[in-house]
Amino acid sequence: MITRPLDLVSRLSPPPRDLNAVAWVNVGVITLFFGLLGSRFVLAPGMPIGVGEPGTIVLPAAGTTSASISAASVVVSYRRDNVILFEGGMYTLTELRKHMEGYVKVHPGAVMLVRADRQVSMQAFLDLCEMARSVGFANVLVAAEPSASAEATADKPAVLR
């Protein structure tokens, strides 16, 4: 080898035995971020729908959404009518009631975040909100994702003619 005639191997310093302080600070900051982003401190992205009174749904006024944002306790994915994902299981609307009642007993004052697909009818969504009110959820948040066509038009520059 080339290093043997010049004896360069003897001049190399040994590798460090442990991590330095900067590496430990990085590990601590990464752990802090994962801890905060996985906790209830991060607010749910959605519009709150009040489900307090029987037969009424209270929509928020414009400009007050930031004041009424709260953290979601549970996420319900409503794929299409009668296909609901809740706490790792797939249920119909009638089967979901007993599971929601059990969840509210364990977590009183819980807030439900609903991720509804476009295939869900408005009546089915309102039935879910009514069920959440009757079971005892404090609030319902509605999450919406922009459609692919809306994202595509948002990325294109506006052309004035």
C-alpha positions in Angstrom: 0.0 0.0 0.0 1.0 3.6 -0.4 0.7 4.5 3.3 3.2 1.9 4.5 6.4 3.4 3.2 5.6 6.8 4.6 4.2 5.4 7.9 1.1 7.6 7.6 -1.1 5.2 9.7 0.8 6.1 12.8 -0.1 9.8 12.5 -3.9 9.2 12.3 -5.8 10.1 15.4 -8.2 7.5 16.8 -11.9 7.8 16.1 -14.0 9.5 18.9 -15.5 7.1 21.4 -18.8 8.8 22.0 -21.1 11.5 20.5 -20.2 15.1 21.1 -22.5 17.7 22.7 -23.8 19.0 19.4 -25.1 15.5 18.5 -26.9 15.2 21.8 -28.5 18.6 21.4 -29.7 17.5 17.9 -31.1 14.3 19.3 -32.9 16.3 22.0 -34.4 18.8 19.6 -35.7 16.0 17.2 -37.2 14.2 20.2 -38.9 17.4 21.3 -40.4 18.1 17.9 -41.7 14.5 17.6 -43.1 14.8 21.1 -44.9 18.1 20.4 -46.2 17.2 17.0 -47.6 13.9 18.2 -49.3 15.5 21.2 -52.6 17.4 21.7 -50.8 20.7 21.5 -51.1 20.7 17.7 -54.5 22.0 16.7 -56.6 20.0 14.3 -57.0 21.4 10.8 -60.7 21.8 10.4 -63.8 24.0 10.8 -65.7 23.5 14.0 -69.4 22.6 13.9 -71.2 23.0 17.2 -73.4 20.1 18.1 -74.8 21.4 21.4 -78.6 21.7 21.1 -80.8 18.9 19.7 -81.7 19.5 16.1 -79.4 22.4 15.6 -75.9 22.7 14.0 -74.0 25.9 14.7 -71.6 27.0 11.9 -68.8 29.4 12.9 -68.9 33.0 11.8 -66.4 34.2 9.4 -63.2 35.5 11.1 -63.8 33.6 14.4 -62.4 30.3 13.3 -59.0 30.9 14.9 -60.7 31.6 18.2 -62.8 28.4 18.2 -60.1 25.9 17.1 -59.6 23.0 19.4 -57.5 19.9 19.4 -59.2 16.7 18.1 -59.5 13.7 20.3 -60.4 11.2 17.7 -60.4 11.1 13.8 -63.3 9.6 11.9 -62.7 8.9 8.2 -66.0 8.8 6.3 -65.2 7.2 3.0 -68.6 6.8 1.5 -72.1 6.2 2.8 -72.0 3.4 5.4 -68.2 3.0 5.3 -66.7 4.7 8.4 -63.2 4.2 9.8 -63.1 4.8 13.6 -60.3 3.7 16.0 -58.8 1.1 13.7 -62.2 -0.5 12.7 -64.5 -0.2 9.7 -68.2 0.3 10.6 -71.5 1.3 9.2 -73.4 4.2 10.7 -75.6 2.0 12.9 -72.6 -0.1 14.2 -70.6 3.0 15.0 -72.9 4.3 17.7 -71.9 1.7 20.3 -68.2 2.3 19.6 -68.6 6.0 19.9 -70.5 5.6 23.2 -67.7 3.6 24.6 -65.1 6.2 23.5 -67.0 9.1 25.1 -67.3 7.2 28.3 -63.5 6.8 28.5 -62.9 10.4 27.1 -65.6 12.8 28.3 -65.7 16.1 26.4 -64.0 14.6 23.4 -63.8 16.4 20.0 -64.3 14.4 16.8 -62.5 15.3 13.6 -64.4 14.1 10.5 -62.5 13.5 7.3 -65.3 13.1 4.8 -64.8 12.0 1.2 -66.7 13.6 -1.7 -68.8 10.4 -2.0 -70.5 11.0 1.4 -73.8 12.7 1.1 -74.7 15.7 3.1 -77.5 13.9 4.9 -75.1 11.1 5.9 -72.7 13.7 7.3 -75.5 15.4 9.2 -76.6 12.0 10.6 -73.1 11.5 11.9 -73.0 14.9 13.5 -76.4 14.2 15.2 -75.1 10.9 16.4 -72.0 12.6 17.8 -74.2 15.1 19.7 -76.5 12.5 21.1 -73.6 10.3 22.2 -71.9 13.2 24.0 -69.1 14.6 21.8 -68.3 18.2 22.8 -67.7 19.3 19.2 -67.2 18.1 15.6 -64.4 19.4 13.4 -64.7 19.0 9.6 -61.5 18.5 7.7 -61.4 19.2 3.9 -58.7 18.6 1.4 -58.6 20.5 -1.9 -59.5 18.4 -4.9 -56.8 17.7 -7.6 -58.5 20.1 -10.0 -58.4 22.9 -7.5 -54.8 22.3 -6.7 -53.9 22.2 -10.4 -55.6 25.6 -11.0 -54.0 27.1 -7.9 -50.5 26.2 -9.2 -51.1 27.8 -12.7 -50.4 31.5 -13.0 -53.4 33.7 -13.8 -53.6 34.9 -17.4 -55.2 38.3 -18.0 -56.5 39.0 -21.5 
